Amino acid sequence: MNIPQQGLSKEEILSALRSFKTRDMDWKGGRVWGYTYNPGAESAEVTGEAYMAYLTENGLDPTVFPSLLKLETDVARAVIALLRGDASAVGHLTSGGTESIMLAVKTARDMARVTKAHITAPEIVLPKTAHAAFHKAAHYLCLKPVIVEIDPATFKVRAEDMERAITENTILLVASAPNYSQGVVDPIAEIGAVAQKHDLLFHVDACVGGVHLSFMRKLGHAVPDFDFTVPGVTSISCDLHKYGYAAKGCSVIMYRNKDIRRFQIFACSDTTGYTLINPTLLSSKSGGPMAGAWAILNFLGEEGYMQIVNEVQDAAKKLIEGVNAIPGLRVLGDPAMCMFSFASESINVYQLADEMAKRGWYIQAQFATPLTPRNIHISVTRGTSRNAEALLADLRECVETVRSIPPIDSGNIRTLVNAALQSPDPLAAFGQLAASAGLAGSELPSEMALINEVLEALPDEVCNMFLVNFFNELYA
Ligand SMILES: *Cc1c(COP(=O)(O)O)cnc(C)c1O
C-alpha cells in the first residue's frame, strides 16, 4: 500500500484489519496446536485491557516511568519465586524467549572476557535438541556452537556427553526443561554438577516449561528438578507469553546473582544524545507486555494456573495415549508435560499434516535429523485442550486417508536433490525443484508435504540458504 492521501476512518481501518485474517488458521476455535496460548476469553480481556493501559509508557527510563520499574520487578520477582530462586536471584523482562536466550549467551560471553580472558574463540555447548535461538545467539555474538547428540531413544542429552564436549574454550553449557521438539527434560541436576566441576555457567532453557512444570510440581506430579534449586544452574529463561498465558512480547531472563547479571547491562554516555542504560536488548520498550503479564499472573493466581495445568495435563495424557493407540503412529520419548511429538514407520507424517490442515487443524512438521525421525509436534494449551477428542478422531481418519492416497516417493526426491547438488548452480536448481513442489516467489504454499520432503533432503547449510532466499522474496 501507499500511505493514503487522506486518512481512513476508524471503522474502515478495523474492518480492513479484520479482513486480513481470513486466511489465518482458526486459533480461537482451538484448532492450532502451536504458536498461540489462548487463556480463554475472560483472561484475554483482562490482559488486553492491561496491555492497552500501558501501551505508550516507555520502559527506557525508570526515572520517568517508575510504574514500569514496578511492573518489571514485580513480575520478575514472582517468576523467580516460582522457579525457587533465593534472595540473591535477579531477573528482567524481555520481548520473548529469543531475547532472553540471546542475553544469557551475551552475559556468558562478556563475563568470560573478564574472568577467562585467555579464551579467544569462545564455545557454547548445546544439546541437539536445544532451541534454534541458541544458534542464532552464537551467530549474532560470534561464538562457536558445539552440538552434542542426544540419546535417540529418550531425546535427552547425556550429562557425560556434555562433559566430553567441554574444551578450554567453553564458556557456557545449555540444557532444556523441556525441549520444544519432543517436550522432554534434559538431566539438569547431572549437567549442573558437570558445570560446577568445570567452573562453567549453565543456562536452563525453561522458556516453554518454566511456568507449567512449576505448577505441575505444586500439584504433586513427578517433575525433575530444573530450577534454581539445582546446584550449578546459573541462569534460566522462562517465557510468560507461552504457558504463562500472557500477551506476546514477554519472557523473563533470570540469573543466580547480580555478579553474573551485571554483564548483561549496557550503558553508553559517549554520544551527543541522552545517556543510554539498557539492561535488555530493547531500548524503547512498551509497558504493554509487562502490564499484560502482571495482569494475568494476578488474575489467574496460583489456583487459576493449577486448574489450567490440570485440564491441560488431562488432555495431553488422553492425546498421548490416543496417538499411541493409532496403528502406525508412535509418540517419541517420554514427554514431561503437555508437548509431544509422534513419528510413523508406515505413513508419511508430512502428508498427514496436510490432510489435517484440510480439516482446519494446524499440527507442526519437524524434520528428521541423522539420529531421529521426521515427526509431528503438538502443544496442548488451555485454548486447544477441549478439542483433544476431536483432534484424535480426525487423526484416525486422516491416517487412513494418507494410506489410501499415492505416497510421496522420498527416494526419488533425494535423487532429484542430489542431482541438483551436482549441478553448476545448485541454488538455482533447488529453486526449480522447490517451485515444482509449490514453493516459489511471494506466494504462500497451501500444501507442505512435498516442500518438506525437498527441504529435509537438502544438506542443512543449503536448506538454510534456500530458506533465506525464500524469505528475501516473500517480504517487502
Ligand atoms: C519458544 C521457545 C524459545 C524461543 O522463544 P520465542 O519467544 O519464540 O523467541 C526458546 N526455547 C524454547 C524451549 C522454546 O519453546
The ligand as an SDF file (V2000), in Angstrom:
LIG
                    3D

 15 15  0  0  0  0  0  0  0  0999 V2000
    9.6580  -20.8340   22.1760 C   0  0  0  0  0  0  0  0  0  0  0  0
   10.9610  -21.2700   22.6810 C   0  0  0  0  0  0  0  0  0  0  0  0
   12.0850  -20.4390   22.5760 C   0  0  0  0  0  0  0  0  0  0  0  0
   12.0730  -19.1340   21.8020 C   0  0  0  0  0  0  0  0  0  0  0  0
   11.1250  -18.2460   22.3080 O   0  0  0  0  0  0  0  0  0  0  0  0
   10.4430  -17.0840   21.4370 P   0  0  0  0  0  0  0  0  0  0  0  0
    9.5390  -16.4700   22.4420 O   0  0  0  0  0  0  0  0  0  0  0  0
    9.7260  -17.7360   20.2900 O   0  0  0  0  0  0  0  0  0  0  0  0
   11.5040  -16.1600   20.9940 O   0  0  0  0  0  0  0  0  0  0  0  0
   13.2410  -20.8950   23.1460 C   0  0  0  0  0  0  0  0  0  0  0  0
   13.3150  -22.0910   23.7600 N   0  0  0  0  0  0  0  0  0  0  0  0
   12.2560  -22.9160   23.8580 C   0  0  0  0  0  0  0  0  0  0  0  0
   12.3980  -24.2400   24.5420 C   0  0  0  0  0  0  0  0  0  0  0  0
   11.0480  -22.5380   23.3070 C   0  0  0  0  0  0  0  0  0  0  0  0
    9.9960  -23.3510   23.3700 O   0  0  0  0  0  0  0  0  0  0  0  0
  1  2  1  0
  2  3  1  0
  2 14  2  0
  3  4  1  0
  3 10  2  0
  4  5  1  0
  5  6  1  0
  6  7  2  0
  6  8  1  0
  6  9  1  0
 10 11  1  0
 11 12  2  0
 12 13  1  0
 12 14  1  0
 14 15  1  0
M  END
$$$$
